[in-house]
Amino acid sequence: MTMRPREQQYKVDRPLYSVDSFEEEHEKVYRQRKSLLDHVRQYFTCDARRVKNTALSLLPIIGWIRIYQIKEWLLSDIVSGVSTGLVAVLQGHVLGFSPSSRYFSWEAPDHISVGKKLSVSRCCGLMIGFCGEPGWSLPEGPHDTSPGFEGLSRDDQSGCWWPPHSRLPHGRAFHAGPFPVLCLMIGSVVTRLVPDEGPPMNITGFEGLSRDDQRVLVASSASFMVGLMQLGMGLLQVGFVVRYLSDTLVSGFTTAAAVHILVSQLKFVLGLVVPGISGPLALVYTLEKIFVQITSTNICDLVTSLIIMVAVFVVKEINDRYKAKLPVPIPIEVIMTVVACGVSYGFDFKTRFKVDVVGHIPQGYETPMAPDIDIFQETAMEAFPMAIVGFAVAFSVAKVYSVKHDYTIDGNQELIAFGVSNIFGASFKSFAASTALSRSAVQESTGGKTQVAGLLSAIIVMIVTLAIGFLLEPLPRSVLGAVVLVNLKGMLMQVTEVPYLWRRDKPDCVVWLVTCIASIFLGLDLGLAVGLGIELITVVFRAQFPRCSVLANINGTDIYKDRKDYHYINEPEGVKIFRIPSPIFFANIEFFKTKLTEAIGFSPLRILRKRNKALRSIRKLLKNGDMEWTTGMLTSSSGLKEDDEVEGRDNKEDLDLPVNLKDLPIKIDWNRELPANISVPRVELHSLVLDFAAVSFVDISALKGLKTMLKELVRVDVEVYIVACDTYILEKLHACSFFDDEVRPSIFYLTLHDAMLAILEKHPEASEKSSHLEKVVTTATVHYRSNREKTTPGPETKF
């Protein structure tokens, strides 16, 4: 091969290769394939290197803490941790369940209120905040989310010191917390075992407990079971399922989640009392209740919220614009929280303006509690979908931040992290955690660099819970809602992706729109399921109905492109090049056969039957003396009689067999006019090239259909060439006894150009007749040596 970089040209002088001739000339390396048993043995093999890698995978903090850049990252982590911690304290406090309340009313600003019959003490809300972040980041706040180990995205504050092994230390932290869908699912289990009316289910562990304590026991035991399932799935490497959550689906889903958060904050911003609503159309019903009460808006709450939002928005824009000059982002959330607390206390907002404030924050921690085995048996069926939904939602949010900040996340690592987090949290009367959307947004937008920010937020929750919670009691809840709304800007701005997706990839745009709309109106759980279903349908349609094409040679090159896309192309007469751009399997084999028939312009089976029918008629006429062979051709003295046609129709068993000319004195040219009014459609095609470069696999069902189609083509004298076929597909063809006397391994060629040169060598008239197609004076000369005459250069072939 000669290369001329300055001229941007290269010339290749090599033999023409079929697959068989290439393997004869070039010896392959024998590779012994590992069996399933070999993979199992390797998986359970233990050595020092694997122990080290496993330890770093489960506790990546060991790896990245050594390269932690204190000067560059510490200040940002402190600001982010304090800001997120304050939000976690207030949300955790609001999140609790009042024992006297009939409904589990979740009012955490980053979630929708959830109406379910469930009574859990108010401190359980904070428990989810502390236990989740520390178990996930190290024991975080005493009651914010179930504890665990750091997993997921560094921006999605979930809390666990188990960041995935691939995570870089400069990533943010995912914040775990209670999620409305999980609360609904846990609430349904609680009300089934401990209903509002009537006796609870007969469970030994309920003896001597009040109704509220029974419900706490059910919620924590179910959460413990969820954690066990997530941990088990992580250890069994089931995290690959998250690969089906595309960036488009995740973007639409998180945008819908941001809309839910926005609506849930309106009641705080407006100072209204809106009951929690769940289920499909919950967002519409919530908006309806808000607008019905719009005249009762608390002006002080509204003005306070507007001032906070404007101040936070302006300072955040300053942080973004001058982030290169600022040593650390201005902690505007912390500043506004402190200022709002002071102003509210000084002017007595609660008494004078009827402003809803945070109020009393309980101090201390819940005592640990063992789960109940009987409850495990009763909740196992419900726990599995909880484990799946909690993980899928959290991973979706984490993926948004991983794409934004360019780091990877490991699904198996996250399952383990959430599993341990939920197990630890459930032991302290917490319930299953997923993602805390608003806290994740706050931590990311305030400049958090590493999981240290998550640890600091846990410490803030701990300090507030143990000592200084009373300082936050006069803080208006509208302040927290305003802070959350501003931090949703990034997620809500994802809607700007829609025009781009519509112009570039309409199926992806449909996935985005359907996921977002379904999640908004049906709820996040059903919306995620609908989006995943639509995404899988688009994948199936793309694989089942690929864009097949007929290729042609670009004049002056050895390049072949879709003939519809270029002007100056060369198509040798009697040759078709058909490209299949997808795997061939049971669902698309018929589509493939249909498209191929359209491309070549005839049905091989129909032509074969016509020829066999014509042979019957010819043999009948020869036998009766009505036809004879003279000077190399057949002549007939009479036409085909009607009874001969009837006889042909009565015996159709052999019409699909190869054409048999052995008993005839000459070889019939089917493209010439036949005597005795015998009509057979002409076939101008003599060579068909199938480009398998994009075919990644062929299943058994498709093999049968492919072989049948190739036989039909061979039987009507069309030579078939298959090019660029994957080695593993060839091995499968040999293993499945694909080849026989009609379909031979010699039809496979290394490249498309090798096959074309072989065709033009065998049919030189095709090259001569196609010369009139050239519309430019440029020609490409390809030197090749025939494998039969490797020592002597072959003729020059020009396209």
C-alpha positions in Angstrom: 0.0 0.0 0.0 1.4 3.4 -1.0 0.3 6.5 0.9 0.8 10.1 -0.1 -0.2 12.3 2.8 0.3 15.6 0.9 -1.8 14.5 -2.0 -4.3 12.9 0.4 -4.3 9.7 -1.7 -3.4 6.1 -1.2 -3.0 3.2 -3.6 -3.5 -0.5 -2.7 -1.9 -3.4 -4.5 -3.2 -6.7 -3.1 -4.9 -9.9 -4.2 -8.6 -10.1 -4.6 -9.9 -12.0 -1.5 -12.9 -14.0 -0.8 -13.2 -15.1 2.9 -12.0 -18.6 2.0 -9.0 -17.4 0.1 -8.0 -14.9 2.7 -8.1 -17.5 5.5 -6.0 -19.9 3.3 -3.3 -17.3 2.9 -3.4 -15.8 6.4 -3.3 -18.1 9.4 -5.7 -17.2 12.1 -4.9 -17.2 15.8 -6.7 -20.0 17.7 -8.7 -18.6 20.6 -10.3 -20.9 23.0 -13.7 -19.5 24.0 -14.6 -19.5 27.7 -17.5 -21.6 28.7 -20.2 -20.5 31.2 -18.4 -22.6 33.8 -15.1 -20.8 33.1 -16.9 -17.4 33.7 -18.4 -18.6 36.9 -15.0 -19.9 38.2 -13.4 -16.6 37.3 -16.1 -14.6 39.0 -15.5 -16.5 42.3 -11.7 -16.6 42.0 -10.1 -14.5 44.8 -6.7 -13.0 44.8 -5.0 -9.9 46.3 -5.6 -7.8 43.2 -9.2 -8.6 43.1 -9.7 -8.0 46.8 -8.1 -4.5 46.4 -10.3 -3.7 43.4 -13.4 -4.8 45.2 -12.5 -2.7 48.3 -11.9 0.3 46.1 -15.2 -0.3 44.3 -17.3 -0.7 47.4 -15.5 2.2 49.2 -14.1 4.5 46.5 -13.6 7.2 49.2 -10.4 5.3 49.9 -9.1 6.1 46.4 -10.3 9.7 45.9 -9.8 11.1 49.4 -6.0 10.8 48.9 -6.1 13.2 45.9 -8.6 15.6 47.5 -7.6 19.2 46.6 -8.2 21.1 49.8 -7.5 24.6 48.4 -9.7 24.2 45.3 -12.6 22.1 46.6 -13.0 22.6 50.3 -14.6 26.0 50.4 -17.1 25.0 47.7 -18.0 21.8 49.5 -18.5 23.8 52.8 -20.8 26.3 51.2 -22.8 23.6 49.4 -22.9 21.3 52.4 -24.2 24.0 54.7 -26.8 25.2 52.1 -28.0 21.6 51.5 -28.0 20.8 55.2 -30.3 23.7 56.0 -32.7 22.6 53.3 -32.5 19.0 54.5 -33.3 20.1 58.1 -36.4 22.1 57.1 -37.7 19.4 54.7 -37.0 16.7 57.1 -39.0 18.5 59.8 -41.9 19.2 57.5 -41.8 15.6 56.2 -42.8 14.0 59.5 -46.2 12.4 60.1 -48.4 13.6 62.8 -49.8 10.7 64.9 -53.1 12.5 65.1 -53.2 13.1 61.4 -55.4 10.8 59.3 -53.2 11.3 56.3 -49.6 10.9 55.5 -49.1 14.4 54.3 -45.7 14.9 52.7 -44.9 18.5 52.4 -41.2 18.4 51.7 -40.6 21.1 49.2 -39.0 18.9 46.7 -41.9 16.5 46.6 -45.6 16.5 46.1 -47.8 16.0 49.1 -48.8 12.4 49.4 -52.1 11.5 50.9 -52.0 8.1 52.5 -53.3 6.7 55.8 -50.1 6.4 57.8 -49.0 7.6 61.2 -45.3 8.1 61.9 -43.8 10.4 64.4 -42.6 13.8 63.1 -39.0 13.0 63.9 -39.0 10.2 61.3 -38.9 13.0 58.7 -35.5 14.2 60.0 -34.4 10.6 60.5 -34.5 10.1 56.8 -32.3 13.1 56.4 -29.5 12.1 58.7 -29.4 8.3 58.2 -29.5 8.5 54.4 -26.7 10.9 53.8 -24.3 9.4 56.2 -25.1 5.8 55.2 -24.8 7.0 51.7 -22.3 9.7 52.4 -21.6 8.8 56.0 -24.3 9.2 58.6 -25.9 12.3 57.5 -28.7 14.0 59.4 -30.5 12.1 62.0 -33.7 11.8 60.2 -33.5 12.8 56.6 -33.3 9.7 54.6 -32.6 6.1 55.2 -28.9 5.7 55.7 -26.7 3.9 53.4 -23.5 4.1 51.5 -22.5 6.7 49.0 -23.5 5.6 45.6 -25.2 7.5 42.8 -24.4 10.7 41.1 -22.4 13.2 43.0 -25.0 15.8 42.4 -27.9 13.7 43.5 -27.6 14.0 47.2 -28.5 10.6 48.5 -26.0 10.1 51.2 -23.5 7.3 51.3 -19.8 7.1 51.2 -19.8 4.6 48.4 -19.4 6.7 45.3 -19.0 4.4 42.2 -15.5 3.4 41.5 -15.5 5.4 38.3 -16.5 8.6 40.0 -14.0 11.4 40.0 -13.4 13.3 43.2 -14.5 16.6 41.7 -18.1 15.4 41.2 -21.0 16.6 43.2 -23.2 14.5 45.4 -26.6 12.9 44.8 -28.9 13.6 47.7 -31.1 10.7 48.8 -34.4 11.3 50.6 -38.0 10.4 50.7 -39.8 10.2 47.3 -43.5 10.6 46.9 -44.0 7.5 44.9 -42.3 5.4 47.5 -44.2 7.0 50.2 -47.4 6.1 48.4 -46.3 2.5 48.0 -45.2 2.2 51.6 -48.4 3.9 52.7 -50.6 1.4 50.9 -48.7 -1.4 52.6 -49.2 0.2 56.0 -52.9 0.8 55.6 -53.4 -2.8 54.4 -51.7 -4.2 57.5 -52.9 -1.5 60.0 -56.1 0.0 58.7 -57.7 3.1 60.2 -60.9 1.2 61.0 -60.9 -2.3 62.3 -58.2 -4.5 63.9 -54.7 -4.8 62.4 -53.5 -8.0 60.8 -52.7 -10.8 63.1 -48.9 -10.3 63.5 -47.1 -11.4 66.6 -44.9 -8.2 66.6 -47.9 -6.0 67.0 -48.7 -7.2 70.5 -48.4 -4.4 73.1 -47.9 -1.7 70.5 -50.1 1.3 69.8 -51.6 1.8 66.3 -48.9 4.5 65.6 -46.1 2.2 66.7 -47.6 -0.6 64.6 -47.5 1.6 61.5 -43.9 2.6 62.2 -43.0 -1.0 62.5 -44.6 -1.9 59.2 -43.0 1.1 57.4 -39.5 0.3 58.7 -39.8 -3.4 58.1 -41.0 -2.9 54.5 -38.1 -0.5 54.0 -35.7 -3.0 55.4 -37.0 -5.6 52.9 -36.5 -3.0 50.1 -33.0 -2.5 51.2 -32.3 -6.3 51.2 -33.6 -6.6 47.7 -31.6 -3.7 46.4 -28.5 -5.0 48.0 -29.1 -8.5 46.6 -29.7 -7.1 43.1 -26.5 -5.1 43.3 -24.4 -8.1 44.4 -26.0 -10.1 41.5 -25.0 -7.4 39.1 -28.5 -6.5 38.0 -27.6 -2.8 37.6 -27.3 -3.3 33.8 -31.1 -2.6 33.6 -30.4 1.1 33.9 -28.9 1.1 30.4 -32.4 1.1 29.1 -32.9 4.6 30.6 -31.7 6.8 27.7 -30.6 10.4 28.1 -33.7 11.5 26.3 -36.0 9.6 28.6 -34.2 10.8 31.7 -34.3 14.4 30.5 -38.1 14.3 29.9 -38.7 12.5 33.2 -36.6 14.9 35.3 -38.3 17.9 33.6 -41.6 16.5 34.7 -40.3 15.9 38.2 -39.2 19.6 38.3 -42.8 20.6 37.3 -44.2 18.5 40.2 -41.8 20.2 42.6 -42.7 23.6 41.3 -46.4 23.0 41.8 -45.8 21.5 45.3 -44.0 24.8 46.3 -46.7 27.1 45.2 -48.7 26.5 48.4 -45.7 27.6 50.5 -45.0 30.6 48.3 -48.6 31.7 48.4 -49.2 30.7 52.1 -52.1 28.4 51.3 -53.2 25.2 53.0 -53.6 22.6 50.3 -54.2 18.9 51.2 -52.0 16.3 49.8 -53.2 14.6 46.6 -51.8 11.6 44.9 -52.4 9.4 41.9 -53.0 10.3 38.2 -53.9 13.9 37.5 -52.8 14.8 41.1 -51.0 17.9 39.7 -54.1 19.1 38.0 -56.2 18.7 41.1 -53.5 20.4 43.2 -53.5 23.4 40.8 -57.3 23.5 41.0 -57.3 23.7 44.8 -54.6 26.4 44.7 -56.5 28.6 42.2 -59.7 28.1 44.2 -58.0 29.6 47.2 -55.9 32.2 45.3 -57.8 35.1 46.9 -56.7 33.8 50.3 -53.0 34.3 49.4 -50.9 35.5 52.3 -49.3 38.7 51.0 -46.4 38.6 53.4 -45.5 35.0 52.3 -45.8 36.1 48.6 -43.7 39.2 49.0 -41.1 37.4 51.1 -40.9 34.6 48.4 -40.5 37.1 45.5 -37.7 39.0 47.3 -35.9 35.7 48.1 -36.3 34.4 44.5 -35.1 37.7 42.9 -32.1 37.9 45.3 -31.1 34.2 44.9 -31.5 34.3 41.1 -29.4 37.5 40.7 -26.6 36.2 43.0 -26.6 32.9 41.2 -26.2 34.6 37.8 -23.3 36.6 39.3 -21.8 33.3 40.6 -22.1 31.8 37.1 -20.7 34.8 35.3 -17.8 35.4 37.6 -17.1 31.9 38.8 -13.5 32.1 37.4 -12.8 35.1 39.6 -14.7 34.0 42.7 -12.8 31.7 45.1 -16.1 30.2 46.1 -19.7 30.8 45.0 -21.6 33.3 47.2 -23.7 31.2 49.6 -26.8 33.1 48.9 -29.1 30.3 50.2 -27.5 30.4 53.6 -27.4 34.2 53.7 -31.1 34.5 52.8 -32.1 31.8 55.3 -30.3 33.6 58.1 -31.7 37.0 57.1 -35.2 35.6 56.8 -35.0 34.0 60.2 -33.9 37.2 61.8 -36.5 39.4 60.1 -39.3 36.9 60.9 -38.3 36.7 64.5 -37.8 40.5 64.8 -41.1 41.4 63.3 -43.0 38.4 64.6 -44.3 37.2 61.2 -46.1 34.3 62.7 -48.4 36.4 65.0 -48.7 39.7 63.0 -49.0 38.3 59.4 -50.2 34.7 60.1 -47.1 33.4 58.3 -46.6 29.6 58.5 -43.2 29.0 60.0 -41.1 26.0 60.6 -42.0 25.7 64.3 -40.7 23.3 66.8 -37.9 21.0 65.7 -37.6 17.8 67.8 -34.2 17.0 69.2 -32.4 13.7 69.6 -32.6 10.4 67.8 -34.8 7.5 67.5 -33.7 4.3 69.2 -32.9 1.4 66.8 -35.5 -1.2 66.2 -35.3 -4.7 64.6 -37.6 -5.5 61.7 -40.3 -8.1 62.0 -40.0 -11.3 60.1 -43.8 -11.8 59.9 -44.1 -8.4 58.2 -41.3 -9.5 55.7 -43.6 -12.3 54.6 -46.6 -10.1 54.2 -44.7 -7.3 52.3 -42.3 -9.2 50.0 -44.5 -8.8 46.9 -44.9 -5.1 47.4 -41.2 -4.6 48.4 -39.9 -5.7 45.0 -41.5 -3.0 42.9 -40.6 -0.4 45.6 -36.9 -1.4 45.1 -37.1 -1.1 41.4 -39.0 2.2 41.3 -36.8 3.8 44.0 -33.7 2.9 42.2 -34.9 3.7 38.7 -36.0 7.2 39.7 -32.8 8.0 41.6 -30.7 6.7 38.8 -32.6 8.9 36.3 -31.9 12.0 38.3 -28.3 11.0 38.8 -27.8 10.4 35.1 -28.7 14.1 34.4 -25.9 15.3 36.5 -23.4 12.7 35.3 -24.0 13.9 31.7 -23.7 17.5 32.7 -20.5 17.1 34.7 -19.0 14.3 32.5 -18.6 11.4 34.9 -19.9 7.8 34.9 -22.1 6.0 37.3 -22.3 2.3 38.0 -25.8 0.8 38.4 -24.6 -2.1 40.5 -22.7 0.3 42.8 -25.8 2.4 43.3 -28.0 -0.6 44.0 -25.6 -1.7 46.8 -25.5 1.9 48.1 -29.2 2.2 48.3 -29.6 -1.3 49.7 -27.2 -0.6 52.6 -28.7 2.9 53.1 -32.3 1.6 53.4 -31.2 -1.3 55.6 -29.4 1.0 58.0 -32.2 3.7 57.9 -35.0 1.2 58.5 -33.2 0.1 61.7 -33.7 3.7 63.0 -37.4 3.8 62.1 -36.8 5.5 58.8 -38.5 4.4 55.5 -37.2 3.7 52.0 -35.3 6.5 50.3 -34.8 7.4 46.7 -33.8 10.8 45.4 -34.3 14.2 47.1 -34.8 16.2 43.9 -34.6 19.7 45.3 -31.7 19.0 47.6 -29.8 17.6 44.7 -30.5 20.7 42.7 -29.4 22.9 45.6 -26.2 21.0 46.2 -25.3 21.1 42.5 -26.1 24.7 42.0 -24.3 25.9 45.1 -21.0 24.5 43.8 -20.5 21.2 45.6 -17.4 19.5 44.3 -17.2 16.1 46.1 -19.1 13.9 48.6 -17.6 15.9 51.3 -20.5 18.3 50.7 -22.9 15.5 51.5 -21.1 14.7 54.7 -21.2 18.3 55.8 -24.9 18.5 55.1 -25.4 15.4 57.3 -23.3 17.1 60.0 -25.5 20.3 59.7 -28.6 18.1 60.2 -27.0 16.4 63.2 -26.0 19.7 64.8 -29.5 21.2 64.3 -31.2 18.1 65.6 -29.0 17.9 68.7 -28.4 21.6 69.6 -29.5 24.6 67.6 -32.8 23.6 66.0 -34.6 26.3 68.0 -32.8 29.0 65.9 -34.6 28.0 62.8 -38.1 27.9 64.3 -39.2 31.4 63.1 -38.1 30.7 59.5 -41.1 31.1 57.1 -41.7 28.0 55.0 -42.2 30.3 52.0 -38.4 31.0 52.1 -37.6 27.4 51.7 -40.1 27.1 48.8 -38.6 30.1 47.1 -35.1 28.8 47.4 -36.1 25.5 45.9 -38.0 27.1 43.0 -34.9 29.1 41.9 -32.7 26.0 42.0 -35.1 24.2 39.6 -34.0 26.5 36.8 -31.5 23.9 35.4 -34.1 21.1 35.2 -36.9 23.2 33.8 -34.6 24.6 31.1 -34.3 21.1 29.7 -37.5 21.8 27.8 -35.3 23.8 25.3 -34.0 20.5 24.1 -37.3 19.7 22.4 -36.8 21.8 19.2 -33.3 20.4 18.7 -34.6 16.8 19.1 -37.4 17.4 16.7 -35.0 18.6 14.0 -32.4 15.9 14.6 -34.3 12.8 15.7 -38.1 12.7 15.8 -38.4 9.3 17.6 -36.2 10.6 20.4 -38.3 13.7 20.6 -41.5 11.6 20.9 -39.9 9.7 23.8 -39.0 12.9 25.5 -42.5 14.4 25.0 -44.4 11.3 26.0 -42.3 10.7 29.1 -42.6 14.2 30.2 -46.4 14.6 29.6 -47.1 11.1 31.1 -45.0 11.9 34.2 -46.8 15.2 34.7 -50.3 13.9 34.4 -50.1 10.3 35.4 -47.5 10.6 38.2 -43.8 10.0 38.2 -44.1 6.2 38.7 -46.5 5.6 35.8 -44.8 8.2 33.7 -41.5 6.5 34.0 -43.1 3.2 33.0 -44.8 4.8 30.0 -41.6 6.4 28.9 -39.7 3.2 29.1 -42.4 1.4 27.2 -42.3 4.1 24.4 -38.5 4.0 24.3 -38.5 0.2 23.9 -41.2 0.4 21.2 -39.0 2.9 19.2 -36.0 0.5 19.5 -38.1 -2.4 18.3 -39.5 -0.4 15.3 -36.0 0.8 14.3 -34.7 -2.8 14.4 -37.8 -4.3 12.8 -38.1 -1.7 10.0 -34.5 -0.7 9.1 -33.7 1.6 6.3 -32.4 -0.8 3.6 -30.8 0.7 0.6 -29.3 -0.1 -2.9 -25.7 1.0 -3.2 -23.7 2.2 -6.2 -20.1 2.9 -6.9 -18.9 6.5 -6.6 -17.1 7.2 -9.9 -13.3 7.2 -9.5 -13.3 5.4 -6.1 -13.7 2.1 -4.4 -16.5 3.7 -2.3 -20.1 2.6 -2.4 -23.0 4.8 -1.3 -26.8 4.9 -1.5 -27.5 5.5 -5.1 -30.3 8.0 -4.2 -27.9 10.3 -2.5 -25.3 11.0 -5.3 -25.3 12.2 -8.9 -22.2 10.7 -10.4 -22.5 7.0 -9.7 -21.7 3.8 -11.6 -24.0 0.7 -11.5 -22.7 -2.2 -13.6 -25.5 -3.8 -15.6 -27.0 -6.9 -14.1 -25.5 -6.2 -10.6 -27.4 -5.0 -7.5 -25.8 -4.1 -4.2 -28.2 -4.4 -1.3 -27.3 -3.1 2.2 -29.0 -4.3 5.4 -28.3 -1.8 8.3 -29.5 -3.9 11.3 -29.4 -7.3 12.8 -31.5 -10.0 11.0 -33.9 -11.8 13.4 -37.3 -13.4 13.5 -39.1 -10.0 13.7 -37.6 -8.4 10.6 -36.7 -11.3 8.3 -40.0 -10.9 6.3 -39.4 -7.2 6.1 -35.9 -7.9 4.8 -37.2 -10.3 2.2 -39.8 -7.8 1.0 -37.3 -5.0 0.7 -34.9 -7.2 -1.2 -37.6 -8.3 -3.6 -38.5 -4.6 -4.2 -34.8 -3.8 -4.8 -34.2 -6.5 -7.4 -37.6 -6.0 -9.1 -38.9 -9.6 -9.1 -39.8 -12.5 -6.9 -37.3 -15.3 -7.3 -39.8 -18.0 -6.2 -42.4 -16.8 -8.8 -39.7 -16.8 -11.5 -38.6 -20.3 -10.4 -42.1 -21.7 -10.6 -42.7 -20.1 -14.0 -39.5 -21.7 -15.4 -40.4 -25.1 -14.0 -43.8 -24.8 -15.5 -42.3 -23.8 -18.8 -40.0 -26.9 -18.7 -42.9 -29.2 -18.2 -44.6 -27.7 -21.2 -41.4 -28.0 -23.3 -40.9 -31.6 -22.3 -44.5 -32.3 -23.2 -44.2 -30.7 -26.6 -40.9 -32.6 -27.3 -42.5 -35.9 -26.3 -45.5 -35.3 -28.6 -43.2 -34.2 -31.4 -44.7 -30.7 -31.5 -41.2 -29.2 -30.8 -37.8 -29.9 -32.0 -34.2 -28.7 -31.6 -32.7 -27.1 -34.7 -29.5 -25.1 -35.1 -29.0 -24.6 -31.4 -32.6 -23.5 -30.7 -36.0 -24.8 -30.0 -38.7 -24.5 -32.7 -42.4 -25.5 -32.4 -44.9 -26.4 -35.0 -47.9 -25.8 -32.7 -48.7 -23.9 -29.6 -49.3 -25.2 -26.1 -52.7 -26.9 -25.8 -55.1 -26.2 -23.0 -55.0 -29.8 -21.7 -51.2 -29.5 -21.4 -51.7 -26.4 -19.2 -54.2 -28.3 -17.1 -51.8 -31.1 -16.6 -49.2 -28.6 -15.5 -51.6 -27.2 -12.9 -52.4 -30.6 -11.6 -48.8 -31.4 -10.7 -47.2 -28.6 -8.7 -45.2 -30.5 -6.1 -41.9 -29.9 -7.9 -42.3 -26.3 -8.9 -40.1 -25.0 -6.1 -37.2 -27.4 -6.9 -34.1 -26.3 -8.9 -34.5 -26.2 -12.7 -33.4 -29.6 -14.1 -32.1 -29.4 -17.7 -30.2 -32.7 -17.8 -32.7 -34.5 -20.1 -32.8 -31.6 -22.6 -30.4 -31.4 -25.6 -29.6 -27.7 -25.0 -29.3 -25.2 -22.2 -32.3 -22.9 -22.4 -31.7 -19.1 -22.4 -34.6 -17.8 -20.3 -34.0 -14.2 -21.4 -34.8 -15.1 -25.0 -38.3 -15.5 -26.5 -39.5 -19.1 -26.1 -41.5 -21.0 -28.8 -45.1 -22.3 -28.5 -46.3 -19.1 -26.8 -44.5 -20.1 -23.6 -43.9 -17.0 -21.5 -41.4 -16.7 -18.7 -40.5 -13.3 -17.1 -36.9 -12.2 -18.0 -34.3 -11.8 -15.3 -31.7 -9.2 -16.2 -29.9 -9.6 -12.9 -27.0 -11.9 -12.8 -25.3 -10.9 -9.6 -26.6 -9.8 -6.2 -24.3 -8.4 -3.5 -25.6 -8.4 0.1 -23.7 -5.9 2.3 -23.6 -7.4 5.9 -21.2 -4.8 7.4 -24.0 -3.5 9.7 -25.4 -7.0 10.6 -24.4 -7.8 14.2 -26.3 -11.0 14.6 -28.6 -13.5 12.9 -30.9 -15.7 14.9 -32.0 -19.3 14.0 -35.4 -18.2 12.6 -33.7 -15.6 10.3 -31.1 -18.2 9.2 -33.9 -20.4 7.8 -35.5 -17.5 6.0 -32.1 -16.3 4.7 -31.1 -19.7 3.4 -34.5 -20.2 1.6 -34.1 -16.8 0.0 -30.6 -17.5 -1.2 -31.6 -20.9 -2.6 -34.4 -19.2 -4.6 -32.0 -16.7 -6.1 -29.4 -19.4 -7.0 -32.1 -21.5 -8.6 -33.0 -18.6 -11.0 -29.3 -18.2 -12.0 -28.6 -15.2 -9.8 -25.1 -15.4 -8.2 -25.2 -14.2 -4.6 -22.2 -12.5 -2.8 -22.2 -11.7 0.9 -19.6 -9.1 2.0 -18.1 -7.8 5.3 -19.8 -10.5 7.3 -18.9 -10.7 11.0 -16.6 -13.6 11.9 -19.0 -14.8 14.6 -21.9 -14.9 12.2 -19.8 -17.0 9.9 -19.0 -19.4 12.7 -22.7 -19.6 13.6 -23.5 -20.4 9.9 -21.1 -23.3 9.9 -22.3 -24.5 13.3 -25.9 -24.5 12.1 -25.1 -26.4 8.9 -26.1 -23.4 6.8 -24.1 -24.4 3.7 -24.9 -27.1 1.2 -24.5 -27.8 -2.6 -26.4 -24.6 -3.5 -25.4 -22.2 -0.8 -21.6 -22.4 -0.5 -19.0 -20.7 1.8 -17.3 -19.3 -1.3 -20.0 -16.6 -1.7 -18.5 -14.6 1.2 -16.0 -11.9 0.4 -14.0 -9.6 2.7 -15.1 -6.3 1.2 -17.7 -4.9 -1.1 -15.0 -3.9 -3.6 -13.5 -7.4 -3.6 -16.9 -8.8 -4.5 -17.4 -6.3 -7.3 -14.0 -7.0 -8.8 -14.8 -10.7 -8.8 -18.1 -10.1 -10.5 -16.6 -7.9 -13.2 -13.9 -10.4 -13.8 -16.5 -13.1 -14.2 -18.8 -10.9 -16.2 -16.6 -8.4 -18.2 -19.5 -7.4 -20.3 -21.1 -5.8 -17.3 -18.2 -3.4 -16.9 -18.2 -2.5 -20.6 -21.9 -1.9 -20.8 -21.9 0.3 -17.7 -19.3 2.7 -19.0 -22.0 4.9 -20.4 -23.1 5.7 -16.8 -20.0 7.6 -16.1 -20.7 11.3 -16.1 -17.2 12.6 -15.3 -13.9 12.0 -16.9 -12.3 10.7 -13.6 -11.5 7.0 -13.4 -10.0 4.9 -10.6 -7.6 2.2 -11.4 -7.5 -0.7 -9.0 -4.6 -3.1 -9.4 -5.3 -6.6 -8.2 -3.8 -10.1 -8.6 -6.1 -13.0 -9.0 -5.7 -15.6 -6.3 -5.4 -18.2 -9.0 -2.4 -16.2 -10.5 -0.8 -14.5 -7.5 2.5 -14.0 -9.3 1.2 -12.2 -12.3 -0.6 -8.8 -12.0 -4.2 -9.0 -13.2 -5.8 -6.6 -15.6 -6.7 -3.0 -14.7 -10.4 -2.6 -14.0 -11.9 0.8 -14.5 -15.2 2.0 -13.1 
